[in-house]
Structures are given as C-alpha cells and as structure tokens.
Amino acid sequence: MHPIIGYANEHQANPRAFIRYSRVQSVMLLWCKAGRGRVTVNGVNYPLPSGSFLVLPWNHAISYHPDIEEPFLVAGVHLVPDYPPGQPLPLSVVHDAADLADEAALHGAGMPPLCTTTLQGTWADAPQLHLLADYIVAWSQRGQRPEGMARRLGELLVEELRLAVDGMRAEAIPPRLERVLAYARQHLAERITLAELAEEARSSRSTVTRLFARHLQRSPTQWLLEARMERAAHLLSTTGSPIGQVGRQVGIDDPYYFSRLFHRYYTLTPTAYRQQSSLIR
C-alpha cells in the first residue's frame, strides 16, 4: 500500500448554495470546525456539529447542508490509500462520475475498514488525529506539495485513522438498519409505515425507533422526510420534471404541500431551488 494526500482544504459553507458530488475518489476525513449542519453520504444523513468528524469511504457520494443560522465551516483531507510510485502526482481528487480516474491506479482496496463504510467520531476521542488533520490542511494551503511529504503525511494519516477507527466501529450503522434505509430509499414514492420498516429489520417498531435515534440522531419520520427532500432536491437539479411530478416521485401527492415542505427544509421554493442549483452546477 502506498498512501498519499491527494488534497486538503477548508470551506465556509453558504446555506443558500447547494453542493453535491456524485463520486469522490478518496477516503475523506471531514470535520466541522465551527457552526453546524449535516451531510448526506451515500444516501444517509449525518449531523455534523462543531467538534465532530466523519471518515468517508472510497467513491462516496456526498451533499452538504449547512444550518441556516449557523452555517458550518468544514475542513477535509482526501487520502488516496494506494497510489503506486512512478505515477504523476495528483493535483486534486476526482469528485464526479464523469471525471473518473483509472481505478487500476487509484483504488481504495488497501484499507477495508476505512473504505467500505462511513464512520463518525468526535475530536475529544481522537486528539492526535485532530492535530495531524489540522496540520495537513495548513500544509496543503501553502500551495507547494512535494511528493515525498505528501506520501509521508499519507502514511501518518493511515496510522492515526487506524488507531481511531477501532473506537468508532461500534457506532457504525448496523446491517439491519442499513437494510431498512435501503428499503426506504427504494420506496420513497410510496407511503412507508413504521411497521414496514420493522418488518424489513426483522425487529420490533420500538427497536427500529431506537436504532434511528442511536445511529442517525433522528426518528424514522424525520429521516424519511429528509430523505424525501434530498431526493426531491436531486430531481429538481438534474431533471426538468414538473414540480408536482417531483413531489409524487418522493411520495407527496399534493404539490402545494410539497412546496411548503421543501421551502421549510431548504428555505427556497422548488422553482427557486431549481434555478439556483442549475446556476451553481
């Protein structure tokens, strides 16, 4: 394995600017330096308050949702776990499927625990990782990134992530909750009951509710609403479907009610969101 730092930066989020990447070719360490918000990674919502961090798997899809009143300042380090010597030094990291790099040369197979699932933690539990992450961002922002240093920092980051990940695995989303989330995402256009989710999890309704609270910090109803709004935002920014049809595709038949819900969630009407999103993209 030949790890290397592909890129690192920080970004002050604008609550009215929608940012989404479809396929990020890195194992990303993402954290909130100030403010608050949430991110959606591979269809799953994660709160990201100040002092918390996420380890995101190879080829993840992500969208950022800063809080309206306290939009987060986020920082991120992109790690390429296996970048063979002799390859041209990467100046950035691929963020969208249309720009995919050669996965034979850039791949995440070297660190299975860090490359196959999203993990969440707090800096209070990983102070050494926090110091290293902040240093890598400052180093990257200098503008000059010698290959030797990029590789040494990559090796250090791998070691610190390995030390941190053992304590984070216990909070990883369990398989039965993953099944529930996959089922819900496949049926967002339909009415979904708690009983159906419990049947999919092969658990009781109270157990499913506890799983959502522990791992997603939300009730099933709250998560379903967020998932529907997230799907609606994607459809608005990538298709020309009428607003009413978008609402029906996420299980909300009344276009006026759909518009009110969407505005409450994104502080923009569906039409305004579509116009802004298309300008950003």
The 8 nearest C-alpha neighbors of each residue, nearest first, counted from 0:
[[1, 81, 109, 2, 80, 82, 83, 110],
 [0, 2, 81, 82, 83, 80, 3, 150],
 [3, 1, 80, 81, 153, 79, 154, 82],
 [2, 4, 153, 150, 79, 149, 78, 5],
 [5, 3, 78, 153, 149, 6, 77, 79],
 [6, 4, 77, 78, 91, 89, 92, 79],
 [5, 7, 77, 91, 4, 76, 92, 139],
 [8, 6, 76, 136, 75, 139, 77, 135],
 [9, 7, 136, 75, 74, 140, 76, 10],
 [8, 10, 74, 73, 75, 11, 72, 7],
 [11, 9, 73, 72, 12, 74, 8, 71],
 [10, 12, 72, 73, 71, 13, 9, 70],
 [13, 11, 71, 70, 10, 72, 14, 65],
 [12, 14, 16, 15, 70, 11, 65, 17],
 [15, 13, 65, 67, 16, 70, 12, 66],
 [16, 14, 13, 17, 265, 266, 67, 267],
 [17, 15, 13, 14, 18, 279, 276, 12],
 [16, 18, 276, 15, 19, 63, 64, 279],
 [19, 17, 62, 63, 16, 20, 64, 279],
 [18, 20, 62, 61, 63, 21, 17, 60],
 [21, 19, 61, 94, 95, 60, 22, 62],
 [20, 22, 60, 95, 96, 61, 94, 19],
 [23, 21, 95, 60, 58, 59, 96, 94],
 [22, 24, 94, 58, 59, 93, 25, 95],
 [25, 23, 58, 93, 57, 92, 22, 94],
 [26, 24, 57, 79, 78, 77, 27, 23],
 [25, 27, 57, 78, 56, 55, 77, 114],
 [28, 26, 77, 55, 76, 25, 54, 78],
 [27, 29, 54, 76, 75, 53, 55, 77],
 [30, 28, 75, 53, 52, 74, 27, 54],
 [31, 29, 52, 74, 73, 51, 53, 75],
 [30, 32, 73, 49, 33, 72, 50, 51],
 [31, 33, 49, 72, 73, 50, 30, 74],
 [34, 32, 49, 72, 71, 31, 35, 73],
 [35, 33, 71, 69, 70, 49, 72, 48],
 [34, 36, 48, 71, 70, 66, 49, 47],
 [37, 35, 65, 66, 47, 64, 71, 46],
 [36, 38, 46, 47, 64, 45, 65, 63],
 [39, 37, 63, 45, 62, 64, 44, 40],
 [38, 40, 44, 43, 62, 61, 42, 45],
 [41, 39, 61, 43, 42, 60, 38, 44],
 [42, 40, 60, 43, 59, 61, 39, 44],
 [41, 43, 40, 39, 44, 226, 60, 184],
 [42, 44, 39, 40, 41, 45, 180, 226],
 [45, 43, 39, 38, 40, 42, 46, 37],
 [46, 44, 38, 37, 39, 47, 215, 43],
 [47, 45, 37, 36, 48, 38, 44, 216],
 [46, 48, 37, 36, 35, 51, 45, 31],
 [49, 47, 35, 51, 31, 36, 46, 50],
 [48, 50, 31, 33, 32, 51, 34, 35],
 [51, 49, 122, 121, 31, 48, 32, 52],
 [52, 50, 121, 49, 30, 120, 48, 31],
 [51, 53, 30, 120, 29, 121, 119, 31],
 [54, 52, 119, 29, 118, 28, 55, 30],
 [53, 55, 28, 118, 117, 27, 29, 119],
 [54, 56, 117, 27, 26, 53, 28, 59],
 [57, 55, 114, 26, 115, 116, 59, 117],
 [56, 58, 26, 25, 114, 59, 24, 107],
 [59, 57, 24, 23, 22, 56, 25, 60],
 [60, 58, 22, 23, 57, 56, 41, 61],
 [61, 59, 21, 22, 41, 40, 20, 23],
 [60, 62, 40, 20, 39, 19, 59, 41],
 [61, 63, 19, 39, 18, 38, 20, 64],
 [62, 64, 38, 18, 65, 37, 19, 39],
 [65, 63, 37, 36, 38, 66, 62, 14],
 [66, 64, 36, 70, 14, 71, 37, 67],
 [65, 67, 36, 70, 69, 68, 35, 14],
 [66, 68, 14, 69, 70, 65, 15, 266],
 [69, 67, 66, 70, 14, 34, 65, 35],
 [68, 70, 34, 66, 67, 35, 71, 65],
 [71, 69, 66, 65, 34, 35, 67, 12],
 [70, 72, 34, 35, 33, 65, 12, 36],
 [71, 73, 11, 33, 32, 10, 31, 12],
 [74, 72, 31, 10, 9, 32, 30, 71],
 [75, 73, 9, 30, 8, 29, 10, 31],
 [74, 76, 29, 28, 7, 8, 9, 30],
 [75, 77, 7, 28, 27, 6, 78, 29],
 [78, 76, 27, 6, 5, 25, 26, 7],
 [77, 79, 4, 26, 25, 5, 80, 3],
 [78, 80, 25, 3, 2, 81, 5, 4],
 [81, 79, 2, 107, 78, 109, 1, 3],
 [80, 82, 1, 2, 0, 79, 106, 83],
 [81, 83, 1, 105, 2, 79, 104, 3],
 [84, 82, 1, 81, 86, 85, 104, 0],
 [85, 83, 86, 82, 1, 87, 88, 81],
 [84, 86, 83, 87, 88, 82, 146, 104],
 [85, 87, 84, 83, 88, 82, 104, 89],
 [88, 86, 89, 85, 84, 90, 146, 83],
 [87, 89, 86, 90, 146, 5, 85, 145],
 [90, 88, 91, 5, 87, 92, 6, 86],
 [89, 91, 88, 5, 92, 6, 144, 87],
 [92, 90, 89, 6, 5, 93, 77, 7],
 [91, 93, 5, 94, 24, 6, 25, 89],
 [92, 94, 24, 23, 95, 99, 98, 91],
 [95, 93, 23, 22, 20, 92, 24, 21],
 [96, 94, 22, 21, 97, 98, 20, 93],
 [95, 97, 99, 22, 98, 21, 94, 23],
 [96, 98, 95, 99, 94, 22, 21, 93],
 [99, 97, 96, 95, 93, 100, 94, 22],
 [100, 98, 96, 97, 93, 101, 95, 24],
 [99, 101, 102, 98, 93, 105, 24, 104],
 [102, 100, 103, 104, 105, 99, 106, 98],
 [101, 103, 105, 104, 106, 100, 99, 107],
 [104, 102, 101, 105, 106, 100, 82, 81],
 [103, 105, 102, 101, 106, 82, 83, 81],
 [106, 104, 102, 103, 82, 101, 81, 79],
 [105, 107, 102, 108, 81, 104, 103, 80],
 [106, 108, 80, 109, 57, 114, 81, 110],
 [107, 109, 110, 106, 111, 114, 81, 80],
 [108, 110, 107, 0, 80, 81, 111, 106],
 [111, 109, 113, 112, 108, 114, 107, 80],
 [110, 112, 114, 113, 115, 108, 109, 107],
 [113, 111, 110, 114, 115, 116, 164, 161],
 [114, 112, 111, 110, 115, 56, 116, 54],
 [115, 113, 56, 111, 57, 112, 110, 107],
 [114, 116, 56, 111, 113, 112, 57, 117],
 [115, 117, 56, 114, 118, 113, 55, 112],
 [118, 116, 55, 54, 56, 119, 53, 171],
 [119, 117, 54, 53, 171, 167, 116, 55],
 [120, 118, 53, 52, 167, 54, 117, 121],
 [119, 121, 52, 51, 167, 53, 122, 118],
 [122, 120, 51, 123, 124, 52, 50, 125],
 [121, 123, 125, 124, 126, 50, 129, 51],
 [122, 124, 121, 125, 126, 50, 120, 51],
 [123, 125, 122, 121, 126, 120, 163, 166],
 [124, 126, 122, 128, 123, 127, 163, 129],
 [127, 125, 129, 128, 122, 123, 124, 130],
 [128, 126, 130, 129, 125, 131, 159, 132],
 [127, 129, 131, 125, 126, 130, 159, 132],
 [130, 128, 126, 132, 127, 131, 122, 133],
 [131, 129, 127, 133, 128, 132, 134, 126],
 [130, 132, 134, 128, 129, 133, 135, 127],
 [131, 133, 129, 135, 134, 130, 128, 136],
 [134, 132, 136, 130, 135, 131, 129, 137],
 [133, 135, 131, 137, 132, 136, 138, 130],
 [136, 134, 138, 132, 137, 133, 139, 131],
 [135, 137, 7, 139, 133, 8, 138, 134],
 [138, 136, 134, 140, 135, 139, 133, 141],
 [139, 137, 135, 136, 140, 141, 134, 144],
 [140, 138, 136, 141, 137, 7, 135, 142],
 [139, 141, 137, 142, 138, 136, 8, 7],
 [142, 140, 139, 138, 143, 137, 144, 136],
 [141, 143, 140, 139, 144, 138, 137, 145],
 [144, 142, 141, 145, 139, 140, 138, 146],
 [143, 145, 146, 149, 142, 139, 148, 138],
 [146, 144, 148, 147, 149, 143, 150, 88],
 [147, 145, 149, 148, 150, 144, 88, 3],
 [148, 146, 150, 149, 145, 151, 144, 152],
 [147, 149, 151, 150, 146, 145, 152, 144],
 [150, 148, 146, 4, 152, 3, 147, 151],
 [149, 151, 3, 153, 147, 148, 152, 2],
 [152, 150, 148, 154, 153, 149, 147, 155],
 [151, 153, 155, 149, 154, 150, 148, 156],
 [152, 154, 3, 150, 2, 156, 4, 151],
 [153, 155, 151, 157, 152, 156, 2, 150],
 [156, 154, 152, 158, 153, 157, 159, 151],
 [155, 157, 153, 159, 158, 154, 160, 152],
 [158, 156, 160, 154, 155, 159, 161, 153],
 [157, 159, 161, 155, 156, 160, 162, 154],
 [160, 158, 162, 156, 161, 157, 128, 163],
 [161, 159, 163, 157, 162, 158, 164, 156],
 [160, 162, 158, 164, 159, 163, 157, 165],
 [161, 163, 159, 160, 164, 158, 165, 166],
 [164, 162, 160, 161, 165, 166, 125, 159],
 [163, 165, 167, 161, 166, 162, 160, 168],
 [166, 164, 167, 168, 163, 162, 161, 169],
 [165, 167, 164, 168, 163, 169, 162, 170],
 [168, 166, 164, 165, 169, 170, 120, 118],
 [169, 167, 171, 170, 165, 166, 164, 118],
 [168, 170, 167, 171, 166, 165, 172, 173],
 [169, 171, 168, 167, 172, 214, 119, 118],
 [172, 170, 168, 169, 118, 173, 167, 117],
 [171, 173, 214, 170, 176, 177, 174, 117],
 [172, 174, 176, 175, 171, 177, 170, 214],
 [175, 173, 177, 176, 178, 172, 179, 200],
 [176, 174, 178, 200, 177, 173, 179, 201],
 [175, 177, 179, 178, 174, 173, 180, 172],
 [176, 178, 174, 180, 175, 179, 181, 173],
 [179, 177, 175, 181, 176, 180, 182, 174],
 [178, 180, 176, 182, 177, 181, 196, 199],
 [181, 179, 183, 177, 182, 178, 184, 176],
 [180, 182, 178, 184, 183, 179, 177, 185],
 [183, 181, 179, 185, 180, 184, 178, 186],
 [184, 182, 180, 186, 185, 181, 187, 179],
 [183, 185, 181, 187, 186, 182, 180, 226],
 [184, 186, 182, 183, 187, 181, 188, 180],
 [187, 185, 183, 188, 189, 184, 182, 191],
 [188, 186, 249, 189, 184, 250, 185, 183],
 [187, 189, 250, 249, 248, 186, 247, 190],
 [190, 188, 250, 187, 186, 191, 249, 248],
 [189, 191, 250, 192, 188, 187, 186, 251],
 [192, 190, 189, 195, 193, 183, 186, 187],
 [193, 191, 195, 194, 196, 190, 197, 220],
 [192, 194, 196, 195, 197, 204, 191, 219],
 [193, 195, 197, 192, 196, 198, 204, 203],
 [196, 194, 198, 192, 193, 197, 199, 191],
 [197, 195, 193, 199, 198, 194, 179, 200],
 [196, 198, 194, 200, 204, 202, 195, 199],
 [197, 199, 201, 195, 196, 200, 194, 202],
 [198, 200, 196, 197, 201, 179, 195, 178],
 [201, 199, 197, 175, 202, 198, 179, 196],
 [202, 200, 198, 199, 197, 203, 175, 196],
 [203, 201, 200, 197, 206, 198, 204, 207],
 [204, 202, 206, 205, 197, 207, 201, 198],
 [203, 205, 197, 207, 206, 194, 208, 193],
 [204, 206, 208, 203, 207, 209, 202, 197],
 [207, 205, 209, 203, 208, 204, 210, 202],
 [208, 206, 210, 204, 209, 205, 197, 211],
 [207, 209, 205, 211, 206, 210, 218, 204],
 [208, 210, 212, 206, 207, 211, 213, 205],
 [211, 209, 207, 213, 208, 212, 214, 206],
 [212, 210, 215, 208, 209, 214, 213, 217],
 [211, 213, 216, 217, 209, 210, 215, 214],
 [214, 212, 210, 211, 216, 215, 209, 217],
 [213, 215, 211, 212, 216, 210, 172, 170],
 [214, 216, 211, 217, 212, 213, 45, 44],
 [217, 215, 212, 213, 214, 211, 218, 46],
 [218, 216, 212, 215, 211, 221, 222, 219],
 [217, 219, 221, 220, 211, 212, 208, 222],
 [220, 218, 222, 221, 223, 211, 208, 217],
 [221, 219, 223, 218, 222, 224, 217, 193],
 [222, 220, 218, 224, 223, 219, 217, 225],
 [221, 223, 225, 219, 224, 220, 217, 226],
 [224, 222, 226, 220, 225, 221, 227, 219],
 [223, 225, 227, 221, 222, 226, 228, 220],
 [226, 224, 222, 228, 227, 223, 229, 221],
 [225, 227, 223, 229, 224, 228, 222, 230],
 [228, 226, 224, 230, 249, 225, 229, 231],
 [227, 229, 231, 225, 230, 226, 232, 224],
 [228, 230, 226, 232, 231, 227, 225, 233],
 [231, 229, 233, 227, 228, 232, 226, 234],
 [230, 232, 228, 234, 233, 229, 227, 235],
 [233, 231, 235, 229, 230, 234, 228, 236],
 [232, 234, 230, 236, 231, 235, 237, 229],
 [235, 233, 231, 237, 238, 232, 236, 230],
 [234, 236, 232, 273, 233, 237, 238, 231],
 [235, 237, 233, 273, 234, 276, 277, 238],
 [236, 238, 234, 235, 233, 239, 277, 232],
 [239, 237, 234, 240, 235, 236, 233, 241],
 [238, 240, 241, 235, 237, 234, 236, 242],
 [239, 241, 238, 244, 245, 242, 235, 234],
 [242, 240, 244, 243, 245, 239, 235, 246],
 [241, 243, 245, 244, 246, 240, 254, 269],
 [244, 242, 254, 246, 245, 241, 247, 252],
 [243, 245, 247, 241, 246, 242, 248, 240],
 [246, 244, 248, 242, 243, 247, 231, 240],
 [245, 247, 251, 243, 244, 249, 248, 257],
 [246, 248, 252, 250, 251, 244, 249, 245],
 [247, 249, 188, 245, 246, 250, 244, 187],
 [250, 248, 188, 187, 227, 247, 246, 251],
 [249, 251, 188, 247, 189, 248, 187, 252],
 [252, 250, 246, 247, 253, 249, 257, 254],
 [251, 253, 247, 246, 254, 250, 243, 257],
 [252, 254, 256, 255, 251, 257, 243, 246],
 [255, 253, 243, 257, 256, 258, 252, 246],
 [256, 254, 258, 257, 253, 259, 243, 260],
 [255, 257, 259, 253, 258, 254, 260, 251],
 [256, 258, 254, 260, 255, 259, 246, 251],
 [257, 259, 261, 255, 256, 260, 262, 254],
 [260, 258, 256, 262, 257, 261, 263, 255],
 [261, 259, 263, 257, 262, 258, 256, 264],
 [260, 262, 258, 264, 263, 259, 265, 257],
 [263, 261, 266, 267, 268, 259, 265, 264],
 [264, 262, 260, 261, 266, 265, 259, 267],
 [263, 265, 261, 262, 266, 260, 228, 267],
 [264, 266, 262, 267, 263, 261, 268, 15],
 [267, 265, 262, 263, 264, 268, 261, 15],
 [268, 266, 262, 265, 272, 271, 269, 261],
 [267, 269, 262, 271, 270, 272, 258, 261],
 [270, 268, 272, 271, 273, 258, 267, 261],
 [269, 271, 273, 268, 272, 274, 242, 267],
 [272, 270, 274, 268, 273, 269, 267, 275],
 [271, 273, 269, 275, 270, 274, 267, 276],
 [274, 272, 270, 276, 235, 236, 271, 275],
 [273, 275, 271, 277, 272, 276, 270, 278],
 [276, 274, 278, 272, 277, 273, 271, 279],
 [277, 275, 279, 273, 278, 274, 236, 272],
 [276, 278, 280, 274, 279, 275, 273, 236],
 [279, 277, 275, 276, 280, 274, 273, 236],
 [280, 278, 276, 277, 275, 16, 17, 18],
 [279, 277, 278, 276, 236, 18, 275, 17]]
